[in-house]
Amino acid sequence: MKSIVEAVATINEREFMINFLDQLSEKMYSSSFDVKSAMDDVPQRALGIVSEIFTSAFSKGRETLVREIEKARDDLENLPIVTLTTTIEPTEDFVWKIKNWFLENNGQNVLVDFKIDKSLIGGAIIESGGYRTEYSFRKYFAQRKEKN
């Protein structure tokens, strides 16, 4: 079975999904609870995974659904964050390429947090797990200036 962490790429998406899970937890004890209508606000990209996880769990009973919601929430809250500082706002496609690169090359799902810093001139700063690496023109020009 897929994991909900595959459906989110950014901190904002994680916060949306956690909010969705909290609302789902509250609504599921209502006598008029309908799991399909509860998913109306889930982004299209995430809908398949969320539907698969929770429809399957709901068919096994509310206790299973409660466990799946708690697990999904924990998984989302514990995703590592990679901060990428660039000079431009990334497209959604680019965000997913970065997320997928980490999955393919490091074997882990991550959240990508983008920051904009025009002083970099070009390139990027990558921060993750307490490490920071700068690949910017700002750094390149500063190093060249020091050598001269």
C-alpha positions as CSV (number, residue, x, y, z in Angstrom):
1,M,0.0,0.0,0.0
2,K,1.2,3.5,-0.7
3,S,1.9,6.1,1.9
4,I,0.4,9.5,2.3
5,V,3.9,11.0,2.3
6,E,4.0,10.3,-1.4
7,A,1.2,12.8,-1.9
8,V,2.9,15.9,-0.5
9,A,5.9,17.8,-1.6
10,T,5.9,21.0,0.4
11,I,5.4,22.2,4.0
12,N,2.2,23.9,2.9
13,E,0.8,20.7,1.4
14,R,1.8,18.8,4.6
15,E,-0.1,21.3,6.7
16,F,-3.1,21.0,4.4
17,M,-3.1,17.2,4.7
18,I,-2.7,17.3,8.5
19,N,-5.6,19.6,8.7
20,F,-7.6,17.3,6.4
21,L,-6.7,14.3,8.7
22,D,-7.8,16.2,11.8
23,Q,-11.1,17.1,10.2
24,L,-11.5,13.5,9.0
25,S,-11.0,12.3,12.6
26,E,-13.6,14.7,13.9
27,K,-16.2,13.9,11.2
28,M,-15.9,10.1,11.0
29,Y,-18.0,9.6,14.2
30,S,-20.9,11.5,12.7
31,S,-23.8,9.3,11.7
32,S,-23.8,11.0,8.3
33,F,-20.1,10.5,7.7
34,D,-19.3,9.8,4.0
35,V,-15.6,9.1,3.3
36,K,-15.9,10.0,-0.4
37,S,-17.4,13.5,0.3
38,A,-14.8,14.0,3.0
39,M,-12.2,13.9,0.3
40,D,-13.7,16.6,-1.9
41,D,-11.0,19.1,-0.9
42,V,-8.0,16.9,-1.3
43,P,-5.8,18.1,-4.2
44,Q,-6.2,16.0,-7.4
45,R,-2.6,14.8,-7.3
46,A,-3.1,13.3,-3.8
47,L,-6.6,12.0,-4.3
48,G,-5.7,8.6,-5.5
49,I,-3.3,7.8,-2.7
50,V,-5.6,9.2,0.0
51,S,-8.6,7.4,-1.4
52,E,-6.7,4.1,-1.6
53,I,-5.5,4.4,2.0
54,F,-8.7,5.5,3.7
55,T,-11.3,3.7,1.6
56,S,-9.4,0.4,2.4
57,A,-9.1,1.3,6.1
58,F,-12.7,2.4,6.4
59,S,-14.0,-0.8,4.9
60,K,-12.2,-2.7,7.7
61,G,-13.9,-0.6,10.4
62,R,-13.6,2.7,12.1
63,E,-10.8,1.5,14.5
64,T,-8.6,0.6,11.5
65,L,-9.4,4.0,10.0
66,V,-8.4,5.7,13.3
67,R,-5.1,3.9,13.2
68,E,-4.5,4.8,9.6
69,I,-5.2,8.5,10.3
70,E,-2.8,8.5,13.2
71,K,-0.1,6.7,11.2
72,A,-0.6,9.1,8.3
73,R,-0.4,12.1,10.6
74,D,2.8,10.8,12.3
75,D,4.4,10.0,8.9
76,L,3.6,13.6,7.7
77,E,4.9,15.2,10.8
78,N,8.2,13.2,10.7
79,L,9.1,13.9,7.1
80,P,12.6,15.4,6.7
81,I,12.7,18.9,5.3
82,V,15.1,20.0,2.6
83,T,15.3,23.8,2.3
84,L,16.2,25.1,-1.2
85,T,17.0,28.8,-1.5
86,T,16.9,30.0,-5.0
87,T,16.5,33.3,-6.8
88,I,13.2,32.5,-8.4
89,E,9.9,31.0,-7.4
90,P,9.8,27.3,-8.4
91,T,7.1,25.7,-10.5
92,E,5.1,22.8,-9.1
93,D,6.8,20.5,-11.6
94,F,10.2,21.6,-10.3
95,V,9.2,21.0,-6.7
96,W,8.2,17.5,-7.6
97,K,11.4,16.9,-9.5
98,I,13.4,17.8,-6.4
99,K,11.2,15.6,-4.2
100,N,11.5,12.7,-6.6
101,W,15.3,13.2,-6.9
102,F,15.7,12.8,-3.1
103,L,13.5,9.7,-3.2
104,E,15.5,8.1,-6.1
105,N,19.0,9.1,-4.9
106,N,18.6,9.0,-1.1
107,G,15.7,6.5,-0.7
108,Q,13.6,8.8,1.3
109,N,10.5,11.0,0.9
110,V,11.2,14.6,1.9
111,L,9.3,17.9,2.1
112,V,10.8,20.7,0.0
113,D,10.8,24.2,1.5
114,F,11.7,26.9,-0.9
115,K,13.0,30.3,0.0
116,I,13.8,33.2,-2.4
117,D,17.0,35.2,-2.1
118,K,17.8,37.4,-5.1
119,S,21.2,38.2,-3.6
120,L,22.4,34.7,-4.7
121,I,22.4,36.1,-8.3
122,G,21.9,32.5,-9.5
123,G,22.3,28.9,-8.2
124,A,21.0,27.6,-4.9
125,I,21.6,26.9,-1.3
126,I,20.6,23.4,-0.1
127,E,20.0,22.8,3.6
128,S,19.0,19.4,5.1
129,G,19.8,17.5,8.3
130,G,21.9,20.2,9.8
131,Y,24.1,20.5,6.6
132,R,24.2,23.6,4.4
133,T,25.8,23.7,0.9
134,E,25.9,26.8,-1.3
135,Y,26.1,26.6,-5.0
136,S,25.5,30.2,-5.9
137,F,27.1,32.8,-8.1
138,R,27.2,35.1,-5.0
139,K,29.6,32.6,-3.3
140,Y,31.6,32.1,-6.6
141,F,32.1,35.8,-7.1
142,A,33.0,36.3,-3.4
143,Q,35.6,33.6,-3.6
144,R,37.1,35.0,-6.8
145,K,37.2,38.5,-5.1
146,E,39.1,37.0,-2.2
147,K,41.7,35.4,-4.5
148,N,42.4,38.7,-6.2
